[in-house]
């Protein structure tokens, strides 16, 4: 079977839930992102999940960027 998708391998075939406990899908400024909860009580962007190319150019949502929802 050949699967043509833009989704990463980890999301199509998820591993055990041990590693992805802190990862959540959130929407930040209308941009869906996969983020990880950190010890500093904020989120770190792991991946932009949007199909809009302009969302990838937003420096606030680049992978590794810190997001505070409070």
C-alpha positions as CSV (number, residue, x, y, z in Angstrom):
1,X,0.0,0.0,0.0
2,X,1.3,3.5,-0.9
3,X,0.0,6.3,1.2
4,X,0.4,9.8,-0.2
5,X,0.0,12.3,2.6
6,X,1.6,15.4,4.0
7,X,1.1,14.1,7.5
8,X,4.2,12.8,9.3
9,X,4.8,9.1,9.8
10,X,4.3,9.5,13.6
11,X,0.8,10.8,13.1
12,X,-0.3,8.3,10.5
13,X,1.2,5.4,12.4
14,X,1.2,6.6,16.0
15,X,3.8,5.0,18.4
16,X,2.8,4.1,21.9
17,X,1.3,7.0,23.8
18,X,4.4,7.3,26.1
19,X,6.2,10.0,24.0
20,X,3.2,12.1,22.9
21,X,1.6,12.7,26.2
22,X,2.6,16.4,26.2
23,X,1.7,17.1,22.6
24,X,-1.6,18.7,21.8
25,X,-3.2,20.4,18.8
26,X,-4.0,24.0,19.4
27,X,-5.0,27.0,17.4
28,X,-2.9,30.1,17.8
29,X,-4.0,33.3,16.0
30,X,-6.1,31.1,13.7
31,X,-3.2,28.8,12.8
32,X,-3.5,25.1,13.8
33,X,-0.2,23.9,15.3
34,X,1.0,20.8,17.1
35,X,2.6,22.0,20.4
36,X,4.2,20.5,23.4
37,X,3.6,21.6,27.0
38,X,6.8,22.6,28.7
39,X,7.8,22.9,32.4
40,X,7.6,26.7,32.1
41,X,3.8,26.5,31.7
42,X,3.8,27.5,28.1
43,X,3.8,25.7,24.7
44,X,6.6,25.0,22.3
45,X,5.5,24.7,18.6
46,X,6.5,21.4,17.1
47,X,4.8,21.5,13.7
48,X,2.5,23.9,11.8
49,X,-0.6,21.8,10.7
50,X,-2.1,24.4,8.3
51,X,-2.5,24.1,4.5
52,X,-2.2,27.8,4.0
53,X,1.4,28.7,2.9
54,X,1.2,32.1,4.6
55,X,0.9,30.4,8.0
56,X,4.4,28.9,7.5
57,X,5.9,32.4,7.1
58,X,4.5,33.7,10.5
59,X,7.5,33.9,12.9
60,X,5.3,33.5,15.9
61,X,4.3,29.9,14.8
62,X,7.7,28.6,13.6
63,X,8.8,25.3,15.1
64,X,10.5,25.9,18.3
65,X,8.7,29.1,19.1
66,X,7.3,29.6,22.6
67,X,3.5,30.3,22.9
68,X,1.8,31.5,26.0
69,X,-2.0,31.1,26.0
70,X,-2.6,33.0,29.3
